[in-house]
Amino acid sequence: MCFSIIIMILYHPISMQNSFISSLMENRSYQACREFLKRNKYDHPLVITKWPVQITSMGYSAIGFDYANRHKEKILSDLRNRFFDGIIKFQQKTVEKNIPLKGQVLYWGREFEQIDKKAIYYNKVYLEISIIVDN
């Protein structure tokens, strides 16, 4: 019993610092991405996400936000030419202001259709799942 109290006294302040919340957010976001891609079968989508390497390992084409912003015209041209059948965007946003987190802003001026939202961090961050399909 004494050992438990000592451990609680030592580790309670550390646990209250939220130093591990960021890694939990990333894990939860990635898990939500995986679940969405498993549930919704797309033949050849291009995924824009903060974690392109993890998505690529699942067999999908994926790019980061920086690359997508630098090569917007090429990506949209490839969509029109049917190199992929749609663009899926996984983007973490703040609940309070509804703005993307740092490094996840897409400067395209073209509206994605929001198809899902997943809570990631209690009343602070959610994952928005959006898509563009060229008709």
Buried (B, 14 or more C-beta within 10 A) or exposed (E): EEEEEEEEEEEEEEEEEEEEBEEEBBEBBBEBBEEBBEEEEBEEBBBBBBBBEBBBEEEBBBBBBEEBBEEBEEBBEBBEEEEBEBBBBBBBBEBEEEEBBEEBEBEBEEEBEEEBBBEBBEEEBBBBBBBBEEE
